[in-house]
Amino acid sequence: MTPETAKQLRDYLLPQLQQEFATTRKVLAAVPADRCAYKPSDKCMSGLELAAHIALAEAFFLRGVLNGAFDWKQLELKTPAEVLAYYDETVPPLMAQLASLSGEKLAQDIAFAKWNQPESIIAASCRRTCGPWAPRSLPSMAPAPMNLCRQPPPIKSACRVAG
């Protein structure tokens, strides 16, 4: 991907991410504090855990693009208000940084995960699983992470069931 193409992709996706931020914020704000421990089953996350995961994952993907490497940082967010405050304080500045990122930085290849294996094994595994659509750089998979990590329907369902 050329730096110019990467900048065009960023300019196309960033307004969508900003709109998704507003939607996700509404979902996170709707998590009821008195029922945030609700889990539809033992295998599911609680409403609070899912809300925290959504907020942390969005920051994780944005930081990964900005830093050129992905590093998950688990935070202990104990209330829905803390999750919302974290989301409000963290994601908008990261999006602002993304808006000013150079085309060269946006176009660089980023290893998504290493799992202590040689790069060639990971690439072969990904190509086997994903076929010709195996991502070779993060910009080629940019729309997918934000949509996959947002997951508002389970939270809305959990909130509806919890009351």
Secondary structure, DSSP 8 states (H G I E B T S, - for coil): --HHHHHHHHHHHHHHHHHHHHHHHHHHHTS-GGGTT--SSTTS--HHHHHHHHHHHHHHHHHHHHHTS---------SHHHHHHHHHHHHHHHHHHHHT--HHHHHS------TTS-HHHHHHHHHHHHGGG--SSGGGGTHHHHHHHH-HHHHHHHHHHH-
